[in-house]
């Protein structure tokens, strides 16, 4: 085996793991008003989500991460919509309006 091939075989698993951390994570939610919400978290190399795209019906907001005491908070400065997620729950609100509470949809367990 050539030396270059040996080096590549060592580096490939690390490169694959690094790329996996940068893939977007998409999470589906069902909200208290019966509507579904889809959130795509764009992750950086450390696995942190600095941006999120929130889709609800035909509306879509591109949000950036904001400082939060707990959980993850994202804001679309243009529209004023905010997504705040913590664990399997989250809330979507516009400005000081009423928040719509949402819960992560969990796929059914395989038997």
N, C-alpha and C positions, 0 to 999 in steps of 0.2 A: 504494500500500500504506500502510495506516495505521501510525503510529508504534508503537502498541501491538503490532500484528502483527509488525512488524520486530523488536521487542525479544523477543517470544515465540519467534520463529524462531531467535534467537541463543541463548536460554536453554535451549530444549528439549534439544539434544544434551548439554549439561552435566548437566541434571536426569536424563536417561536414564542417563548414565554413573554418576552418584552412586547411583541406585536399583540399578543392576546390582551395585555393590559390596556392597549390603546384602542381596541375595538369598542364600538358603542354598545351600551347596555340599554335595551328597550324593555320597559316595564308597563304593563297594562293595569289600569285601575277602574273600578266601578264606583261612581259617586252617589251620594245620598239622593240626588235628584233623578237617579236612574240612568244617567248618561255615562258613557265610557270615556276614559282619558288615556292617552298614550304618551309616555315620556321617554325620550331617547336621550340618555346621558352620554355626552362625548367625553371620554376619559383620556387623561394624559398618560405619560409613561409610568407614573407612580400609581396609576389606578384611580386618581382623584378626578372627580367630575367638575370641570370648570365651566361647562356650558350644558344647557339642556334645551331640547326642542319639545314643547308641549303641544299636543294636538287634541282638540276636543271638537267633535263634529267636523265642520268645514273650516274651523278656525285653527290657526297655528301661530305659536309665539316662540321666538328665539330668545332665550334667556341666558344671562350670565350669572355666575355664582356670586352671592353676597355674603357678608359676614353674618353668622348666626350663632346664637348662644348654644343651641343644640340642633341636631338634624342638619339638613341641607336646604338652603334658601336660594332661590333663583328669581331674577327680575327681568322683565322686558321693559326697558325704560320708555320706549315709544308709547306703548299701550297702558303701562302702569300695572299690568297683570303680574302677579307673584305666585310662584309655586313653592310650597314649603313642605318638605318630606322628612319623615322620621320613622324609621323602621318600615312596617308594611302600610303605613297611612300617610296621607298628605292632604293639603288644602290648597285650593286655587281661589285667589281673590283679586279684585281690581281695586286699587287704592284702599280707601277705608270702607269699601262695601262689604257685604256679607260674604263670608268664605263658604265655598262648597267643599264639604268633607268627602274624601275618597279613600278607598281601601284597595290594596293590591289584589289583583285577581291571581289566584293560585291554581295552576293546572291540576286536574284531577289526578289522584294517585293511581299508579298502575297496580293491579292486583296480582 
